[in-house]
Amino acid sequence: MREIVITTEFIKLQDLLKLAGLVETGGEAKERIQAGEASVNGEVCLQRGRKLRPGDVAEFGGVRCGVRYAD
């Protein structure tokens, strides 16, 4: 599982996909999320603005990404 470190209260799902290098652009993230290709905590998520906080796990294209705060 990849670990995504954030310094803010949350990260939006579309931004996480871009930060993790799983999509090239925000437009691609939007299309792929709305097509049902991403999940959060094991459930398909169609909201590109879904707020992820530490402890949440997103999955896309077979890659799992966990969110945690910077130390």
SEFIZA-3560 file (N, C-alpha, C; in Angstrom, 3 decimals):
REM SEFIZA-3560
<numar><xx>0.844</xx><yy>-1.175</yy><zz>0.000</zz><atom>N</atom></numar>
<numar><xx>0.000</xx><yy>0.000</yy><zz>0.000</zz><atom>CA</atom></numar>
<numar><xx>0.889</xx><yy>1.239</yy><zz>0.000</zz><atom>C</atom></numar>
<numar><xx>0.528</xx><yy>2.195</yy><zz>-0.833</zz><atom>N</atom></numar>
<numar><xx>1.237</xx><yy>3.478</yy><zz>-0.865</zz><atom>CA</atom></numar>
<numar><xx>0.713</xx><yy>4.348</yy><zz>0.269</zz><atom>C</atom></numar>
<numar><xx>1.600</xx><yy>5.131</yy><zz>0.832</zz><atom>N</atom></numar>
<numar><xx>1.208</xx><yy>6.043</yy><zz>1.897</zz><atom>CA</atom></numar>
<numar><xx>1.255</xx><yy>7.470</yy><zz>1.356</zz><atom>C</atom></numar>
<numar><xx>0.134</xx><yy>8.160</yy><zz>1.455</zz><atom>N</atom></numar>
<numar><xx>0.052</xx><yy>9.545</yy><zz>1.012</zz><atom>CA</atom></numar>
<numar><xx>0.069</xx><yy>10.427</yy><zz>2.258</zz><atom>C</atom></numar>
<numar><xx>1.071</xx><yy>11.283</yy><zz>2.331</zz><atom>N</atom></numar>
<numar><xx>1.251</xx><yy>12.144</yy><zz>3.504</zz><atom>CA</atom></numar>
<numar><xx>0.660</xx><yy>13.513</yy><zz>3.196</zz><atom>C</atom></numar>
<numar><xx>-0.203</xx><yy>13.985</yy><zz>4.106</zz><atom>N</atom></numar>
<numar><xx>-0.821</xx><yy>15.300</yy><zz>3.912</zz><atom>CA</atom></numar>
<numar><xx>-0.462</xx><yy>16.225</yy><zz>5.072</zz><atom>C</atom></numar>
<numar><xx>-0.477</xx><yy>17.515</yy><zz>4.779</zz><atom>N</atom></numar>
<numar><xx>-0.187</xx><yy>18.515</yy><zz>5.813</zz><atom>CA</atom></numar>
<numar><xx>-1.417</xx><yy>19.374</yy><zz>6.096</zz><atom>C</atom></numar>
<numar><xx>-2.526</xx><yy>19.027</yy><zz>5.446</zz><atom>N</atom></numar>
<numar><xx>-3.789</xx><yy>19.734</yy><zz>5.632</zz><atom>CA</atom></numar>
<numar><xx>-4.773</xx><yy>18.808</yy><zz>6.349</zz><atom>C</atom></numar>
<numar><xx>-5.949</xx><yy>19.322</yy><zz>6.669</zz><atom>N</atom></numar>
<numar><xx>-6.940</xx><yy>18.521</yy><zz>7.395</zz><atom>CA</atom></numar>
<numar><xx>-7.403</xx><yy>17.311</yy><zz>6.584</zz><atom>C</atom></numar>
<numar><xx>-7.521</xx><yy>17.472</yy><zz>5.258</zz><atom>N</atom></numar>
<numar><xx>-7.997</xx><yy>16.390</yy><zz>4.388</zz><atom>CA</atom></numar>
<numar><xx>-7.421</xx><yy>16.581</yy><zz>2.999</zz><atom>C</atom></numar>
<numar><xx>-7.633</xx><yy>15.569</yy><zz>2.147</zz><atom>N</atom></numar>
<numar><xx>-7.282</xx><yy>15.664</yy><zz>0.736</zz><atom>CA</atom></numar>
<numar><xx>-8.464</xx><yy>15.125</yy><zz>-0.047</zz><atom>C</atom></numar>
<numar><xx>-8.804</xx><yy>15.780</yy><zz>-1.133</zz><atom>N</atom></numar>
<numar><xx>-9.918</xx><yy>15.315</yy><zz>-1.959</zz><atom>CA</atom></numar>
<numar><xx>-9.459</xx><yy>14.106</yy><zz>-2.781</zz><atom>C</atom></numar>
<numar><xx>-10.401</xx><yy>13.218</yy><zz>-3.048</zz><atom>N</atom></numar>
<numar><xx>-10.083</xx><yy>11.989</yy><zz>-3.776</zz><atom>CA</atom></numar>
<numar><xx>-9.391</xx><yy>12.275</yy><zz>-5.098</zz><atom>C</atom></numar>
<numar><xx>-9.888</xx><yy>13.232</yy><zz>-5.863</zz><atom>N</atom></numar>
<numar><xx>-9.273</xx><yy>13.519</yy><zz>-7.165</zz><atom>CA</atom></numar>
<numar><xx>-7.831</xx><yy>14.006</yy><zz>-6.996</zz><atom>C</atom></numar>
<numar><xx>-7.565</xx><yy>14.766</yy><zz>-5.943</zz><atom>N</atom></numar>
<numar><xx>-6.216</xx><yy>15.263</yy><zz>-5.696</zz><atom>CA</atom></numar>
<numar><xx>-5.292</xx><yy>14.142</yy><zz>-5.236</zz><atom>C</atom></numar>
<numar><xx>-5.835</xx><yy>13.207</yy><zz>-4.472</zz><atom>N</atom></numar>
<numar><xx>-5.040</xx><yy>12.060</yy><zz>-4.039</zz><atom>CA</atom></numar>
<numar><xx>-4.597</xx><yy>11.239</yy><zz>-5.243</zz><atom>C</atom></numar>
<numar><xx>-5.505</xx><yy>11.023</yy><zz>-6.185</zz><atom>N</atom></numar>
<numar><xx>-5.154</xx><yy>10.239</yy><zz>-7.374</zz><atom>CA</atom></numar>
<numar><xx>-4.053</xx><yy>10.922</yy><zz>-8.180</zz><atom>C</atom></numar>
<numar><xx>-4.126</xx><yy>12.245</yy><zz>-8.263</zz><atom>N</atom></numar>
<numar><xx>-3.078</xx><yy>12.989</yy><zz>-8.977</zz><atom>CA</atom></numar>
<numar><xx>-1.764</xx><yy>12.943</yy><zz>-8.212</zz><atom>C</atom></numar>
<numar><xx>-1.806</xx><yy>13.176</yy><zz>-6.910</zz><atom>N</atom></numar>
<numar><xx>-0.598</xx><yy>13.177</yy><zz>-6.081</zz><atom>CA</atom></numar>
<numar><xx>0.095</xx><yy>11.819</yy><zz>-6.107</zz><atom>C</atom></numar>
<numar><xx>-0.688</xx><yy>10.761</yy><zz>-6.122</zz><atom>N</atom></numar>
<numar><xx>-0.131</xx><yy>9.411</yy><zz>-6.135</zz><atom>CA</atom></numar>
<numar><xx>0.380</xx><yy>9.010</yy><zz>-7.527</zz><atom>C</atom></numar>
<numar><xx>0.118</xx><yy>9.855</yy><zz>-8.536</zz><atom>N</atom></numar>
<numar><xx>0.579</xx><yy>9.554</yy><zz>-9.886</zz><atom>CA</atom></numar>
<numar><xx>-0.254</xx><yy>8.499</yy><zz>-10.589</zz><atom>C</atom></numar>
<numar><xx>-1.486</xx><yy>8.312</yy><zz>-10.142</zz><atom>N</atom></numar>
<numar><xx>-2.352</xx><yy>7.292</yy><zz>-10.729</zz><atom>CA</atom></numar>
<numar><xx>-3.136</xx><yy>7.813</yy><zz>-11.926</zz><atom>C</atom></numar>
<numar><xx>-3.250</xx><yy>9.136</yy><zz>-12.039</zz><atom>N</atom></numar>
<numar><xx>-3.860</xx><yy>9.778</yy><zz>-13.202</zz><atom>CA</atom></numar>
<numar><xx>-2.972</xx><yy>10.954</yy><zz>-13.601</zz><atom>C</atom></numar>
<numar><xx>-3.126</xx><yy>11.381</yy><zz>-14.834</zz><atom>N</atom></numar>
<numar><xx>-2.296</xx><yy>12.480</yy><zz>-15.343</zz><atom>CA</atom></numar>
<numar><xx>-2.874</xx><yy>13.857</yy><zz>-14.996</zz><atom>C</atom></numar>
<numar><xx>-4.199</xx><yy>13.983</yy><zz>-15.090</zz><atom>N</atom></numar>
<numar><xx>-4.826</xx><yy>15.293</yy><zz>-14.924</zz><atom>CA</atom></numar>
<numar><xx>-6.063</xx><yy>15.213</yy><zz>-14.031</zz><atom>C</atom></numar>
<numar><xx>-6.523</xx><yy>16.366</yy><zz>-13.612</zz><atom>N</atom></numar>
<numar><xx>-7.754</xx><yy>16.427</yy><zz>-12.845</zz><atom>CA</atom></numar>
<numar><xx>-8.954</xx><yy>15.982</yy><zz>-13.665</zz><atom>C</atom></numar>
<numar><xx>-8.916</xx><yy>16.284</yy><zz>-14.954</zz><atom>N</atom></numar>
<numar><xx>-10.001</xx><yy>15.859</yy><zz>-15.848</zz><atom>CA</atom></numar>
<numar><xx>-10.083</xx><yy>14.347</yy><zz>-15.940</zz><atom>C</atom></numar>
<numar><xx>-8.927</xx><yy>13.719</yy><zz>-16.031</zz><atom>N</atom></numar>
<numar><xx>-8.909</xx><yy>12.254</yy><zz>-16.081</zz><atom>CA</atom></numar>
<numar><xx>-9.419</xx><yy>11.680</yy><zz>-14.757</zz><atom>C</atom></numar>
<numar><xx>-9.003</xx><yy>12.284</yy><zz>-13.642</zz><atom>N</atom></numar>
<numar><xx>-9.459</xx><yy>11.829</yy><zz>-12.329</zz><atom>CA</atom></numar>
<numar><xx>-10.980</xx><yy>11.913</yy><zz>-12.247</zz><atom>C</atom></numar>
<numar><xx>-11.535</xx><yy>13.030</yy><zz>-12.693</zz><atom>N</atom></numar>
<numar><xx>-12.987</xx><yy>13.229</yy><zz>-12.655</zz><atom>CA</atom></numar>
<numar><xx>-13.699</xx><yy>12.131</yy><zz>-13.438</zz><atom>C</atom></numar>
<numar><xx>-13.257</xx><yy>11.886</yy><zz>-14.656</zz><atom>N</atom></numar>
<numar><xx>-13.897</xx><yy>10.877</yy><zz>-15.501</zz><atom>CA</atom></numar>
<numar><xx>-13.808</xx><yy>9.482</yy><zz>-14.900</zz><atom>C</atom></numar>
<numar><xx>-12.637</xx><yy>9.130</yy><zz>-14.399</zz><atom>N</atom></numar>
<numar><xx>-12.426</xx><yy>7.775</yy><zz>-13.868</zz><atom>CA</atom></numar>
<numar><xx>-13.214</xx><yy>7.555</yy><zz>-12.583</zz><atom>C</atom></numar>
<numar><xx>-13.290</xx><yy>8.596</yy><zz>-11.731</zz><atom>N</atom></numar>
<numar><xx>-14.064</xx><yy>8.477</yy><zz>-10.487</zz><atom>CA</atom></numar>
<numar><xx>-15.548</xx><yy>8.347</yy><zz>-10.814</zz><atom>C</atom></numar>
<numar><xx>-16.049</xx><yy>9.193</yy><zz>-11.713</zz><atom>N</atom></numar>
<numar><xx>-17.460</xx><yy>9.154</yy><zz>-12.067</zz><atom>CA</atom></numar>
<numar><xx>-17.837</xx><yy>7.871</yy><zz>-12.800</zz><atom>C</atom></numar>
<numar><xx>-16.850</xx><yy>7.176</yy><zz>-13.356</zz><atom>N</atom></numar>
<numar><xx>-17.087</xx><yy>5.890</yy><zz>-14.019</zz><atom>CA</atom></numar>
<numar><xx>-17.089</xx><yy>4.738</yy><zz>-13.008</zz><atom>C</atom></numar>
<numar><xx>-16.859</xx><yy>5.065</yy><zz>-11.743</zz><atom>N</atom></numar>
<numar><xx>-16.906</xx><yy>4.051</yy><zz>-10.697</zz><atom>CA</atom></numar>
<numar><xx>-15.637</xx><yy>3.241</yy><zz>-10.544</zz><atom>C</atom></numar>
<numar><xx>-14.511</xx><yy>3.797</yy><zz>-10.986</zz><atom>N</atom></numar>
<numar><xx>-13.245</xx><yy>3.064</yy><zz>-10.946</zz><atom>CA</atom></numar>
<numar><xx>-12.473</xx><yy>3.229</yy><zz>-9.640</zz><atom>C</atom></numar>
<numar><xx>-12.945</xx><yy>4.095</yy><zz>-8.749</zz><atom>N</atom></numar>
<numar><xx>-12.237</xx><yy>4.336</yy><zz>-7.487</zz><atom>CA</atom></numar>
<numar><xx>-13.107</xx><yy>3.906</yy><zz>-6.310</zz><atom>C</atom></numar>
<numar><xx>-12.448</xx><yy>3.474</yy><zz>-5.245</zz><atom>N</atom></numar>
<numar><xx>-13.183</xx><yy>3.139</yy><zz>-4.031</zz><atom>CA</atom></numar>
<numar><xx>-12.499</xx><yy>3.781</yy><zz>-2.832</zz><atom>C</atom></numar>
<numar><xx>-13.288</xx><yy>4.021</yy><zz>-1.801</zz><atom>N</atom></numar>
<numar><xx>-12.781</xx><yy>4.578</yy><zz>-0.546</zz><atom>CA</atom></numar>
<numar><xx>-13.274</xx><yy>3.674</yy><zz>0.578</zz><atom>C</atom></numar>
<numar><xx>-12.327</xx><yy>3.178</yy><zz>1.347</zz><atom>N</atom></numar>
<numar><xx>-12.647</xx><yy>2.277</yy><zz>2.458</zz><atom>CA</atom></numar>
<numar><xx>-13.503</xx><yy>1.096</yy><zz>2.013</zz><atom>C</atom></numar>
<numar><xx>-13.177</xx><yy>0.577</yy><zz>0.822</zz><atom>N</atom></numar>
<numar><xx>-13.838</xx><yy>-0.621</yy><zz>0.323</zz><atom>CA</atom></numar>
<numar><xx>-15.156</xx><yy>-0.417</yy><zz>-0.399</zz><atom>C</atom></numar>
<numar><xx>-15.613</xx><yy>0.824</yy><zz>-0.531</zz><atom>N</atom></numar>
<numar><xx>-16.873</xx><yy>1.104</yy><zz>-1.215</zz><atom>CA</atom></numar>
<numar><xx>-16.629</xx><yy>1.993</yy><zz>-2.422</zz><atom>C</atom></numar>
<numar><xx>-17.266</xx><yy>1.665</yy><zz>-3.537</zz><atom>N</atom></numar>
<numar><xx>-17.133</xx><yy>2.483</yy><zz>-4.746</zz><atom>CA</atom></numar>
<numar><xx>-17.558</xx><yy>3.908</yy><zz>-4.415</zz><atom>C</atom></numar>
<numar><xx>-16.756</xx><yy>4.860</yy><zz>-4.873</zz><atom>N</atom></numar>
<numar><xx>-17.022</xx><yy>6.272</yy><zz>-4.598</zz><atom>CA</atom></numar>
<numar><xx>-17.133</xx><yy>7.030</yy><zz>-5.916</zz><atom>C</atom></numar>
<numar><xx>-18.232</xx><yy>7.724</yy><zz>-6.119</zz><atom>N</atom></numar>
<numar><xx>-18.449</xx><yy>8.503</yy><zz>-7.336</zz><atom>CA</atom></numar>
<numar><xx>-18.254</xx><yy>9.995</yy><zz>-7.113</zz><atom>C</atom></numar>
<numar><xx>-17.843</xx><yy>10.383</yy><zz>-5.906</zz><atom>N</atom></numar>
<numar><xx>-17.660</xx><yy>11.799</yy><zz>-5.562</zz><atom>CA</atom></numar>
<numar><xx>-16.187</xx><yy>12.163</yy><zz>-5.676</zz><atom>C</atom></numar>
<numar><xx>-15.845</xx><yy>12.950</yy><zz>-6.676</zz><atom>N</atom></numar>
<numar><xx>-14.432</xx><yy>13.312</yy><zz>-6.846</zz><atom>CA</atom></numar>
<numar><xx>-13.947</xx><yy>14.228</yy><zz>-5.738</zz><atom>C</atom></numar>
<numar><xx>-14.881</xx><yy>14.938</yy><zz>-5.085</zz><atom>N</atom></numar>
<numar><xx>-14.521</xx><yy>15.843</yy><zz>-3.997</zz><atom>CA</atom></numar>
<numar><xx>-14.574</xx><yy>15.175</yy><zz>-2.630</zz><atom>C</atom></numar>
<numar><xx>-14.718</xx><yy>13.865</yy><zz>-2.599</zz><atom>N</atom></numar>
<numar><xx>-14.785</xx><yy>13.138</yy><zz>-1.318</zz><atom>CA</atom></numar>
<numar><xx>-13.546</xx><yy>13.458</yy><zz>-0.492</zz><atom>C</atom></numar>
<numar><xx>-13.759</xx><yy>13.869</yy><zz>0.746</zz><atom>N</atom></numar>
<numar><xx>-12.656</xx><yy>14.262</yy><zz>1.622</zz><atom>CA</atom></numar>
<numar><xx>-12.085</xx><yy>13.026</yy><zz>2.312</zz><atom>C</atom></numar>
<numar><xx>-10.788</xx><yy>12.827</yy><zz>2.155</zz><atom>N</atom></numar>
<numar><xx>-10.103</xx><yy>11.709</yy><zz>2.794</zz><atom>CA</atom></numar>
<numar><xx>-9.224</xx><yy>12.246</yy><zz>3.913</zz><atom>C</atom></numar>
<numar><xx>-9.297</xx><yy>11.577</yy><zz>5.041</zz><atom>N</atom></numar>
<numar><xx>-8.512</xx><yy>11.955</yy><zz>6.217</zz><atom>CA</atom></numar>
<numar><xx>-7.655</xx><yy>10.769</yy><zz>6.628</zz><atom>C</atom></numar>
<numar><xx>-6.684</xx><yy>10.982</yy><zz>7.507</zz><atom>N</atom></numar>
<numar><xx>-5.846</xx><yy>9.868</yy><zz>7.954</zz><atom>CA</atom></numar>
<numar><xx>-6.694</xx><yy>8.680</yy><zz>8.417</zz><atom>C</atom></numar>
<numar><xx>-6.270</xx><yy>7.505</yy><zz>7.985</zz><atom>N</atom></numar>
<numar><xx>-7.001</xx><yy>6.285</yy><zz>8.286</zz><atom>CA</atom></numar>
<numar><xx>-7.850</xx><yy>5.817</yy><zz>7.120</zz><atom>C</atom></numar>
<numar><xx>-8.175</xx><yy>6.734</yy><zz>6.191</zz><atom>N</atom></numar>
<numar><xx>-8.936</xx><yy>6.348</yy><zz>5.004</zz><atom>CA</atom></numar>
<numar><xx>-8.009</xx><yy>5.672</yy><zz>4.003</zz><atom>C</atom></numar>
<numar><xx>-8.580</xx><yy>4.755</yy><zz>3.233</zz><atom>N</atom></numar>
<numar><xx>-7.818</xx><yy>4.043</yy><zz>2.208</zz><atom>CA</atom></numar>
<numar><xx>-8.581</xx><yy>4.142</yy><zz>0.895</zz><atom>C</atom></numar>
<numar><xx>-7.909</xx><yy>4.647</yy><zz>-0.134</zz><atom>N</atom></numar>
<numar><xx>-8.494</xx><yy>4.730</yy><zz>-1.471</zz><atom>CA</atom></numar>
<numar><xx>-7.853</xx><yy>3.650</yy><zz>-2.335</zz><atom>C</atom></numar>
<numar><xx>-8.636</xx><yy>3.122</yy><zz>-3.262</zz><atom>N</atom></numar>
<numar><xx>-8.106</xx><yy>2.128</yy><zz>-4.188</zz><atom>CA</atom></numar>
<numar><xx>-8.486</xx><yy>2.530</yy><zz>-5.605</zz><atom>C</atom></numar>
<numar><xx>-7.518</xx><yy>2.412</yy><zz>-6.513</zz><atom>N</atom></numar>
<numar><xx>-7.732</xx><yy>2.779</yy><zz>-7.901</zz><atom>CA</atom></numar>
<numar><xx>-6.771</xx><yy>1.966</yy><zz>-8.756</zz><atom>C</atom></numar>
<numar><xx>-7.291</xx><yy>1.291</yy><zz>-9.755</zz><atom>N</atom></numar>
<numar><xx>-6.437</xx><yy>0.527</yy><zz>-10.657</zz><atom>CA</atom></numar>
<numar><xx>-5.608</xx><yy>-0.528</yy><zz>-9.952</zz><atom>C</atom></numar>
<numar><xx>-6.137</xx><yy>-1.098</yy><zz>-8.895</zz><atom>N</atom></numar>
<numar><xx>-5.422</xx><yy>-2.133</yy><zz>-8.156</zz><atom>CA</atom></numar>
<numar><xx>-4.377</xx><yy>-1.611</yy><zz>-7.185</zz><atom>C</atom></numar>
<numar><xx>-4.281</xx><yy>-0.293</yy><zz>-7.052</zz><atom>N</atom></numar>
<numar><xx>-3.318</xx><yy>0.315</yy><zz>-6.133</zz><atom>CA</atom></numar>
<numar><xx>-4.073</xx><yy>0.885</yy><zz>-4.940</zz><atom>C</atom></numar>
<numar><xx>-3.638</xx><yy>0.516</yy><zz>-3.748</zz><atom>N</atom></numar>
<numar><xx>-4.242</xx><yy>1.027</yy><zz>-2.510</zz><atom>CA</atom></numar>
<numar><xx>-3.370</xx><yy>2.146</yy><zz>-1.961</zz><atom>C</atom></numar>
<numar><xx>-4.013</xx><yy>3.237</yy><zz>-1.553</zz><atom>N</atom></numar>
<numar><xx>-3.307</xx><yy>4.396</yy><zz>-0.996</zz><atom>CA</atom></numar>
<numar><xx>-3.914</xx><yy>4.753</yy><zz>0.354</zz><atom>C</atom></numar>
<numar><xx>-3.091</xx><yy>4.734</yy><zz>1.388</zz><atom>N</atom></numar>
<numar><xx>-3.527</xx><yy>5.139</yy><zz>2.715</zz><atom>CA</atom></numar>
<numar><xx>-3.118</xx><yy>6.576</yy><zz>2.976</zz><atom>C</atom></numar>
<numar><xx>-3.912</xx><yy>7.271</yy><zz>3.762</zz><atom>N</atom></numar>
<numar><xx>-3.662</xx><yy>8.684</yy><zz>4.055</zz><atom>CA</atom></numar>
<numar><xx>-3.176</xx><yy>8.815</yy><zz>5.491</zz><atom>C</atom></numar>
<numar><xx>-2.130</xx><yy>9.650</yy><zz>5.665</zz><atom>N</atom></numar>
<numar><xx>-1.662</xx><yy>9.946</yy><zz>7.026</zz><atom>CA</atom></numar>
<numar><xx>-1.137</xx><yy>11.380</yy><zz>7.060</zz><atom>C</atom></numar>
<numar><xx>-1.137</xx><yy>11.937</yy><zz>8.287</zz><atom>N</atom></numar>
<numar><xx>-0.589</xx><yy>13.283</yy><zz>8.483</zz><atom>CA</atom></numar>
<numar><xx>0.937</xx><yy>13.228</yy><zz>8.488</zz><atom>C</atom></numar>
<numar><xx>1.561</xx><yy>14.323</yy><zz>8.075</zz><atom>N</atom></numar>
<numar><xx>3.011</xx><yy>14.445</yy><zz>8.183</zz><atom>CA</atom></numar>
<numar><xx>3.390</xx><yy>14.509</yy><zz>9.661</zz><atom>C</atom></numar>
<numar><xx>4.544</xx><yy>13.998</yy><zz>9.980</zz><atom>N</atom></numar>
<numar><xx>5.006</xx><yy>14.002</yy><zz>11.383</zz><atom>CA</atom></numar>
<numar><xx>5.381</xx><yy>15.398</yy><zz>11.826</zz><atom>C</atom></numar>
//
